Amino acid sequence: MLRLSRALHRSAARSASTLVLGEHAGGAVTPATLSAVTAAGKLGPGPVTVLLAGSGAQAASASAAKVAGVANVLFSEDARVSNGLAEGLSDLLVALQKQHSA
C-alpha cells in the first residue's frame, strides 16, 4: 500500500504543473517554444509555466503570456543566464524550485 501511495503522489504532483524552459529572439518566443507549450498542455490538466532567460527575456515575456495554454510566465535577465550555458540556467532552476517548494 505504501508503494501505491507514493506512486499516486508522484503522479498527482506531475500533473500539478509543467515548466517549459522557453527560447526567445527578437522580443518573441520561438516556434520551438510554441511547440513545447503545446506538448506540455497535453501532459495533464495542470497549468503550464514558461521560463525565459537571458537578454531580452522581459520583452519576450509579453509574447509568451499571449500563447494559448500558458498560465504563468517567469523571466530572468540576470547576466549569469544571458550566455545560455547550463551552469547559469541550472542555478536559476534550482532557485525557482526552492522558491516554489517553500
Secondary structure by P-SEA (a helix, b strand, c coil): caaaaaaaaaaaaaacccccccccccccccaaaaaaaaaaaacccbbbbbbbbccccccaaaaaaacccccbbbbbcccccccccaaaaaaaaaaaaaaaac
